[in-house]
Amino acid sequence: MDKISAIPPDAGSDGQPHKLWRVGTLTYTSGALVALFCLLLMGDFAWSMRDRSVAPMAQWYLSHLTASNVLFGLLMTSFPALIGLLLGPIISVKSDRHRGKWGRRIPYLLLTTPFAALGMIGLAITPLVSKWVQGHFPAQSATMVSLICFGIFWAAFEFATIASQAVFGGLINDVVPATLMGRFYGLFRAVSLIMGIAFNFWIFGKIPTHFTMILLIIGVFYGFSFMWVCLKVKEGGYPPPPPQNPDRTGPVAGFFREARTYFRECFSDSYYVSVFIMMVAAGMTFLPVNTFGIPFANSLGVSEDLYGKSLALTFAISLAIAYFLGWLCDVFHPLRLSIASLVAYFLVTVYGSIYASTPNAFLIAWVLHGVISGCFFTCSASLGQRLYPHSKFAQFASAAGIVGSIATMIIGPSMGSAIDASGKVYRYTFTMGGVLAGISLIAAWVVYRKFLRLGGPNGYVAPE
């Protein structure tokens, strides 16, 4: 399973040589590879519909309830991070070690998809449920009841979403040839951007009047379409998982023994520690502006419709360059292009920190933020697949998630507290992003030097 390569051409029924691609025990002709890409892109469309819509609509609903920025940060960043910290490593390790007729990734996706869909449906009917609950408890604050109802459905949604995120990247790692990974993620990014353009240009402005209907449709569509993709994508065979010593000390002692093994494998090598820090710091870089984008726009009098259309513009620009960036990643390596994107974003944060205090200046900074952050996410999408050990991809990805979860739990409410203390000067979100971009670049330089010593773009071998 560790060796992924294109094997020599083979003659087809027409007598012409057909190139074959191999991923472990899976072998694809060009036509089969196209079919696989179409299936996975269909799944990504449903995935992107969920990601591009639920978080912005949840942000709008919390803003509509006039929730404090501290609570806003806790619910939108710290709470999901806590779930990822607790759930991500467990699901990832179990997925890496699972063997069954459905593979090692599909069973977990089949289990979590219905819960994610039900969570979205619950969020959709939160305004209706909160009114019903308020009718039975009239002495309680309507806002508090709404926040509690929202929090319950948001928790269910995040549990299912984070559990599925822990293994979806592993599925792609197991079925897509590594030499096409950059272009594949470029197509993934393009599908996500098309969904983002459609949602923000035509739908976002209608959220205040059609919140429930929009989210209901998205939840139902996601549940059916992603389940269909999971049933159609086939995993190959896997070598047996590493043998485990029989547990004679009880489940608690066994859990701690497995935890020690997990942390030793993931965090004992300083190279991987530096990779985790780089990827987490880079991911956090865009969090301040992304988290408070809607309150920032509202504070300057930017309408939901104009905000949505500006976001659609950033997606349109990113769409135009997504596949090209994916191709560049396959040619020059995603690590190099990720570093270039971080440099560009640092310059954007300087502009936003100084000038984003009027509607027009904010929209300029917002579009630049969206385009450059989009470049980074496109370029870094396949970075884990290129740097982590192939056989333990999900495990190492979850280790990075642990670091990210801890950082997010701290940064989320800290951002809200800082903005509240400043008198809601949302321009400081760019300042926070600039500081994080600087930290990311320092970590990226350390990783790049070690990466070159391990073989560089052409001869890299992930240490195990």
C-alpha positions as CSV (number, residue, x, y, z in Angstrom):
1,M,0.0,0.0,0.0
2,D,3.0,2.3,0.4
3,K,4.0,2.3,-3.2
4,I,1.9,4.4,-5.6
5,S,2.9,4.6,-9.2
6,A,1.8,4.7,-12.8
7,I,2.5,1.3,-14.3
8,P,3.5,0.8,-17.9
9,P,1.0,1.1,-20.7
10,D,-1.1,-2.0,-21.5
11,A,-2.8,-2.8,-24.8
12,G,-6.6,-2.4,-24.8
13,S,-9.2,-4.1,-26.9
14,D,-8.5,-1.6,-29.7
15,G,-4.9,-2.6,-29.8
16,Q,-3.7,0.8,-28.5
17,P,-1.6,1.2,-25.4
18,H,-3.6,2.3,-22.4
19,K,-1.9,3.9,-19.5
20,L,-2.8,2.4,-16.1
21,W,-2.6,3.9,-12.7
22,R,-2.1,2.0,-9.5
23,V,-2.8,2.9,-5.9
24,G,-2.0,-0.1,-3.7
25,T,-4.2,-2.9,-5.0
26,L,-6.4,-0.6,-7.1
27,T,-5.6,-0.2,-10.8
28,Y,-7.2,2.4,-13.0
29,T,-7.4,2.9,-16.7
30,S,-7.8,6.6,-17.8
31,G,-11.5,6.1,-18.1
32,A,-11.8,4.5,-14.6
33,L,-9.7,7.3,-13.2
34,V,-12.1,9.9,-14.7
35,A,-15.1,8.0,-13.2
36,L,-13.4,8.0,-9.8
37,F,-12.7,11.7,-10.1
38,C,-16.3,12.4,-11.0
39,L,-17.6,10.4,-8.0
40,L,-15.3,12.1,-5.6
41,L,-16.1,15.5,-7.1
42,M,-19.8,14.8,-6.6
43,G,-19.0,14.1,-3.0
44,D,-17.0,17.2,-2.8
45,F,-19.9,19.2,-4.2
46,A,-22.1,18.0,-1.3
47,W,-19.2,18.5,1.1
48,S,-18.6,22.1,-0.2
49,M,-22.3,22.9,-0.1
50,R,-22.2,22.0,3.6
51,D,-19.0,23.9,4.3
52,R,-19.8,27.0,2.3
53,S,-23.3,27.4,3.7
54,V,-23.7,26.1,7.3
55,A,-20.9,28.1,8.9
56,P,-21.9,31.5,7.3
57,M,-25.5,30.9,8.1
58,A,-24.7,30.0,11.7
59,Q,-22.6,33.1,11.9
60,W,-25.5,35.2,10.6
61,Y,-27.9,33.6,13.1
62,L,-25.6,34.3,16.0
63,S,-25.1,37.8,14.8
64,H,-28.9,38.1,14.5
65,L,-29.2,37.1,18.1
66,T,-26.7,39.7,19.1
67,A,-24.4,37.1,20.7
68,S,-21.3,38.5,22.3
69,N,-18.0,38.2,20.4
70,V,-16.6,36.0,23.1
71,L,-19.6,33.6,22.8
72,F,-19.3,33.9,19.0
73,G,-15.7,32.8,19.1
74,L,-16.4,30.0,21.6
75,L,-19.2,28.5,19.5
76,M,-17.7,29.0,16.0
77,T,-14.1,28.1,16.8
78,S,-13.3,26.8,20.3
79,F,-16.1,24.3,20.5
80,P,-15.4,22.6,17.2
81,A,-11.7,22.5,18.1
82,L,-12.5,20.8,21.4
83,I,-14.5,18.1,19.5
84,G,-11.6,17.7,17.1
85,L,-9.2,17.4,20.0
86,L,-11.1,14.6,21.6
87,L,-12.7,12.8,18.7
88,G,-10.2,13.2,15.8
89,P,-7.3,11.1,17.0
90,I,-9.6,8.2,18.1
91,I,-11.5,8.0,14.8
92,S,-8.3,8.5,12.7
93,V,-6.4,5.7,14.4
94,K,-9.3,3.3,14.3
95,S,-9.8,4.1,10.6
96,D,-6.1,3.4,9.8
97,R,-6.3,0.0,11.5
98,H,-9.8,-1.0,10.4
99,R,-10.2,-3.8,7.9
100,G,-13.6,-4.8,6.4
101,K,-15.4,-5.5,3.2
102,W,-16.3,-1.8,2.8
103,G,-12.6,-0.7,3.4
104,R,-11.2,1.3,6.2
105,R,-12.7,4.8,5.5
106,I,-16.1,4.2,3.9
107,P,-17.7,2.6,7.1
108,Y,-17.0,5.7,9.2
109,L,-18.3,8.1,6.5
110,L,-21.5,6.0,6.1
111,L,-22.0,6.2,9.9
112,T,-21.4,10.0,10.3
113,T,-23.1,11.3,7.2
114,P,-26.7,10.9,8.4
115,F,-25.9,12.6,11.7
116,A,-24.3,15.6,9.9
117,A,-27.5,15.9,7.7
118,L,-29.7,15.7,10.8
119,G,-27.6,18.4,12.5
120,M,-28.1,20.7,9.6
121,I,-31.9,20.0,9.6
122,G,-31.9,20.8,13.3
123,L,-30.1,24.1,12.8
124,A,-32.6,24.9,10.1
125,I,-35.6,24.5,12.4
126,T,-33.9,26.2,15.4
127,P,-36.0,29.4,15.0
128,L,-39.2,27.2,15.1
129,V,-38.0,25.0,17.9
130,S,-36.9,27.9,20.0
131,K,-40.3,29.6,19.6
132,W,-42.0,26.4,20.7
133,V,-39.8,26.0,23.7
134,Q,-40.2,29.7,24.6
135,G,-44.0,29.2,24.6
136,H,-43.6,26.5,27.3
137,F,-41.1,28.6,29.4
138,P,-42.3,32.2,28.9
139,A,-40.2,33.5,31.9
140,Q,-37.0,32.6,30.1
141,S,-35.2,35.0,27.8
142,A,-36.0,34.4,24.1
143,T,-32.4,35.0,23.2
144,M,-31.1,32.5,25.7
145,V,-33.6,29.9,24.6
146,S,-32.6,30.4,21.0
147,L,-28.9,30.1,21.9
148,I,-29.4,26.9,23.8
149,C,-31.4,25.3,21.0
150,F,-28.8,26.5,18.5
151,G,-26.0,25.1,20.7
152,I,-27.6,21.6,20.9
153,F,-28.0,21.2,17.1
154,W,-24.6,22.8,16.4
155,A,-23.0,20.3,18.7
156,A,-24.6,17.4,16.9
157,F,-23.5,18.8,13.5
158,E,-20.0,19.4,14.6
159,F,-19.5,16.0,16.1
160,A,-20.5,14.3,12.8
161,T,-18.6,16.8,10.7
162,I,-15.4,16.5,12.5
163,A,-15.6,12.7,12.7
164,S,-16.0,12.5,8.9
165,Q,-13.3,15.1,8.3
166,A,-10.8,12.8,10.1
167,V,-11.2,10.1,7.5
168,F,-12.3,11.8,4.2
169,G,-8.8,13.0,3.5
170,G,-7.6,9.4,4.3
171,L,-10.0,8.0,1.7
172,I,-8.6,10.4,-1.0
173,N,-5.1,9.4,0.1
174,D,-6.0,5.7,-0.4
175,V,-7.7,5.9,-3.8
176,V,-6.1,8.8,-5.8
177,P,-2.6,8.4,-7.4
178,A,-0.1,10.6,-5.6
179,T,1.3,12.0,-8.9
180,L,-2.1,13.5,-9.6
181,M,-2.9,14.7,-6.1
182,G,-2.2,18.4,-6.8
183,R,-4.4,18.5,-9.9
184,F,-7.1,16.5,-8.2
185,Y,-7.2,18.9,-5.3
186,G,-7.2,21.7,-7.8
187,L,-10.4,20.3,-9.2
188,F,-11.8,19.8,-5.7
189,R,-11.0,23.4,-5.0
190,A,-12.8,24.5,-8.3
191,V,-16.0,22.6,-7.3
192,S,-15.9,24.1,-3.9
193,L,-15.5,27.6,-5.4
194,I,-18.3,27.1,-7.8
195,M,-20.5,26.2,-4.9
196,G,-19.3,29.2,-3.0
197,I,-20.0,31.5,-5.9
198,A,-23.5,30.2,-6.3
199,F,-24.3,30.4,-2.6
200,N,-22.9,33.8,-2.0
201,F,-24.1,35.5,-5.2
202,W,-27.7,34.2,-5.3
203,I,-28.5,32.8,-1.9
204,F,-26.6,34.6,0.9
205,G,-28.7,37.8,0.6
206,K,-31.8,35.8,1.1
207,I,-30.8,34.2,4.5
208,P,-32.7,36.8,6.6
209,T,-36.0,35.8,5.0
210,H,-35.4,32.1,4.0
211,F,-33.0,30.8,6.7
212,T,-35.0,27.6,7.5
213,M,-35.9,26.7,3.9
214,I,-32.3,27.1,2.6
215,L,-30.7,25.1,5.4
216,L,-33.3,22.3,5.1
217,I,-32.6,21.9,1.4
218,I,-28.9,21.8,2.0
219,G,-29.2,19.2,4.8
220,V,-31.4,16.9,2.8
221,F,-29.3,17.1,-0.3
222,Y,-26.0,16.5,1.6
223,G,-27.4,13.5,3.3
224,F,-28.6,11.7,0.2
225,S,-25.8,12.7,-2.2
226,F,-22.8,12.0,0.1
227,M,-24.3,8.7,1.1
228,W,-24.6,7.8,-2.6
229,V,-21.0,8.6,-3.2
230,C,-19.8,6.6,-0.3
231,L,-21.7,3.6,-1.6
232,K,-20.2,3.9,-5.1
233,V,-16.5,4.6,-4.3
234,K,-14.6,1.3,-3.8
235,E,-11.5,1.0,-1.6
236,G,-8.8,-1.5,-2.4
237,G,-7.2,-4.1,-0.1
238,Y,-4.8,-3.1,2.7
239,P,-2.0,-5.0,4.4
240,P,-2.7,-6.2,7.9
241,P,-2.5,-3.4,10.5
242,P,0.5,-3.5,12.9
243,P,0.1,-6.3,15.5
244,Q,-1.1,-5.2,18.9
245,N,-0.1,-6.9,22.1
246,P,-3.1,-8.6,23.8
247,D,-4.7,-6.5,26.4
248,R,-4.6,-8.2,29.8
249,T,-4.6,-5.1,31.9
250,G,-8.2,-3.9,31.3
251,P,-9.6,-1.3,28.9
252,V,-8.4,1.8,30.8
253,A,-4.7,0.6,30.9
254,G,-5.1,-0.5,27.2
255,F,-6.3,3.0,26.3
256,F,-3.4,4.7,27.9
257,R,-1.0,2.3,26.3
258,E,-2.4,3.1,22.8
259,A,-2.3,6.8,23.6
260,R,1.4,6.5,24.5
261,T,2.1,4.7,21.2
262,Y,0.1,7.3,19.3
263,F,2.0,10.3,20.8
264,R,5.4,8.5,20.5
265,E,4.8,7.8,16.8
266,C,3.5,11.3,16.0
267,F,5.5,13.6,18.2
268,S,8.9,12.0,18.8
269,D,10.3,13.2,15.5
270,S,11.1,16.9,15.5
271,Y,10.5,17.1,11.8
272,Y,6.8,16.1,12.1
273,V,6.5,18.5,15.1
274,S,7.7,21.3,12.9
275,V,5.3,20.2,10.1
276,F,2.4,20.3,12.6
277,I,3.3,23.7,13.8
278,M,3.6,25.1,10.3
279,M,0.3,23.7,9.1
280,V,-1.6,24.7,12.2
281,A,-0.1,28.2,12.3
282,A,-0.9,28.6,8.6
283,G,-4.5,27.4,9.1
284,M,-4.9,29.8,12.0
285,T,-3.6,32.7,10.0
286,F,-6.9,33.2,8.1
287,L,-9.1,32.4,11.1
288,P,-9.5,36.0,12.6
289,V,-10.8,37.6,9.4
290,N,-12.9,34.6,8.4
291,T,-14.5,34.2,11.8
292,F,-15.6,37.9,12.2
293,G,-16.1,38.7,8.5
294,I,-19.9,39.2,8.8
295,P,-19.8,41.3,12.1
296,F,-16.9,43.3,10.5
297,A,-19.1,44.0,7.4
298,N,-22.1,44.8,9.5
299,S,-20.1,47.3,11.6
300,L,-19.3,49.2,8.5
301,G,-22.8,49.1,7.1
302,V,-22.1,46.7,4.3
303,S,-25.3,44.8,3.3
304,E,-25.6,41.0,3.3
305,D,-26.2,41.2,-0.4
306,L,-23.0,43.2,-1.2
307,Y,-21.0,41.1,1.3
308,G,-22.2,37.9,-0.5
309,K,-21.4,39.2,-3.9
310,S,-17.9,40.3,-2.9
311,L,-17.3,36.8,-1.5
312,A,-18.6,35.4,-4.8
313,L,-16.1,37.6,-6.6
314,T,-13.2,36.1,-4.5
315,F,-14.4,32.6,-5.4
316,A,-14.7,33.5,-9.1
317,I,-11.1,34.7,-9.1
318,S,-9.9,31.7,-7.2
319,L,-11.9,29.4,-9.5
320,A,-10.1,30.8,-12.5
321,I,-6.7,29.8,-11.1
322,A,-7.5,26.7,-9.0
323,Y,-6.6,24.0,-11.6
324,F,-3.5,26.0,-12.6
325,L,-2.3,26.1,-9.0
326,G,-2.9,22.4,-8.6
327,W,-0.8,21.8,-11.7
328,L,2.0,24.0,-10.3
329,C,1.9,22.0,-7.0
330,D,2.5,18.8,-9.0
331,V,5.4,20.4,-10.8
332,F,7.1,22.5,-8.1
333,H,5.7,20.9,-4.9
334,P,2.8,22.2,-2.7
335,L,5.2,23.2,0.1
336,R,6.9,25.9,-2.0
337,L,3.7,27.3,-3.3
338,S,2.2,27.4,0.2
339,I,5.1,29.5,1.4
340,A,4.6,31.9,-1.5
341,S,0.9,32.2,-0.6
342,L,1.8,33.0,3.0
343,V,4.2,35.8,2.0
344,A,1.4,37.3,-0.2
345,Y,-1.1,37.1,2.6
346,F,1.2,38.8,5.1
347,L,1.2,41.8,2.7
348,V,-2.6,41.8,2.5
349,T,-2.9,41.9,6.3
350,V,-0.6,44.9,6.4
351,Y,-3.0,46.7,4.0
352,G,-6.1,45.6,5.9
353,S,-4.7,46.6,9.3
354,I,-4.0,50.1,8.1
355,Y,-6.8,50.9,5.7
356,A,-9.9,48.6,6.3
357,S,-11.9,51.2,8.2
358,T,-14.4,52.2,5.4
359,P,-16.8,50.0,3.4
360,N,-14.8,50.3,0.2
361,A,-11.4,49.7,1.8
362,F,-12.9,46.7,3.7
363,L,-14.3,45.2,0.6
364,I,-10.9,45.5,-1.2
365,A,-9.1,43.9,1.7
366,W,-11.8,41.3,2.0
367,V,-11.5,40.2,-1.6
368,L,-7.7,40.2,-1.4
369,H,-7.9,38.1,1.8
370,G,-10.3,35.7,0.1
371,V,-8.2,35.3,-3.1
372,I,-4.8,34.8,-1.3
373,S,-6.2,32.6,1.4
374,G,-7.8,30.6,-1.4
375,C,-4.5,30.2,-3.1
376,F,-3.0,28.9,0.1
377,F,-5.8,26.3,0.7
378,T,-5.5,25.1,-2.9
379,C,-1.7,24.8,-2.7
380,S,-1.7,23.2,0.7
381,A,-4.6,20.8,0.1
382,S,-2.3,17.9,-0.8
383,L,0.5,18.9,1.5
384,G,-0.3,16.3,4.2
385,Q,-0.5,13.6,1.5
386,R,3.0,14.6,0.3
387,L,4.6,14.9,3.8
388,Y,3.0,12.3,6.1
389,P,3.7,8.5,6.0
390,H,1.2,7.0,3.5
391,S,0.2,4.0,5.7
392,K,-0.6,6.2,8.7
393,F,-1.9,9.3,7.0
394,A,-5.1,9.7,9.0
395,Q,-3.2,9.3,12.3
396,F,-0.6,12.0,11.5
397,A,-3.3,14.3,10.1
398,S,-5.2,13.9,13.4
399,A,-2.0,14.7,15.3
400,A,-1.9,18.0,13.4
401,G,-5.5,18.4,14.4
402,I,-4.7,18.0,18.1
403,V,-2.2,20.9,17.8
404,G,-4.8,22.9,15.8
405,S,-7.6,22.2,18.2
406,I,-5.6,23.5,21.2
407,A,-4.5,26.6,19.3
408,T,-8.1,27.3,18.1
409,M,-9.6,26.9,21.6
410,I,-7.2,29.6,22.8
411,I,-7.4,31.9,19.7
412,G,-11.2,31.8,19.2
413,P,-12.3,33.5,22.5
414,S,-9.1,35.5,22.7
415,M,-10.0,37.2,19.4
416,G,-13.5,37.9,20.6
417,S,-12.2,39.3,23.9
418,A,-9.7,41.5,22.1
419,I,-12.3,42.9,19.7
420,D,-14.8,43.6,22.5
421,A,-12.0,45.3,24.6
422,S,-11.1,47.5,21.6
423,G,-14.6,48.8,21.2
424,K,-15.3,46.4,18.3
425,V,-12.5,47.6,16.0
426,Y,-12.7,44.6,13.7
427,R,-9.8,46.0,11.6
428,Y,-7.6,44.3,14.2
429,T,-8.5,40.9,12.8
430,F,-6.1,41.7,10.0
431,T,-3.4,42.6,12.5
432,M,-4.0,39.2,14.2
433,G,-3.8,37.5,10.9
434,G,-0.5,39.2,10.1
435,V,1.1,38.1,13.3
436,L,0.0,34.5,12.6
437,A,1.3,34.7,9.0
438,G,4.7,35.8,10.4
439,I,4.8,32.8,12.7
440,S,3.7,30.5,9.9
441,L,6.5,31.7,7.6
442,I,9.1,31.1,10.3
443,A,7.8,27.5,10.9
444,A,7.6,26.9,7.1
445,W,11.2,27.9,6.6
446,V,12.3,25.3,9.3
447,V,10.2,22.6,7.6
448,Y,11.5,23.4,4.1
449,R,15.1,23.1,5.2
450,K,14.4,19.7,6.8
451,F,12.3,18.7,3.7
452,L,15.3,19.3,1.5
453,R,17.5,17.1,3.7
454,L,15.0,14.3,3.4
455,G,15.3,14.3,-0.4
456,G,13.4,17.4,-1.5
457,P,10.7,17.5,-4.2
458,N,12.1,14.7,-6.3
459,G,13.4,12.2,-3.7
460,Y,11.4,12.8,-0.6
461,V,10.9,9.9,1.7
462,A,8.6,10.4,4.8
463,P,10.4,9.2,7.9
464,E,8.6,6.5,9.9
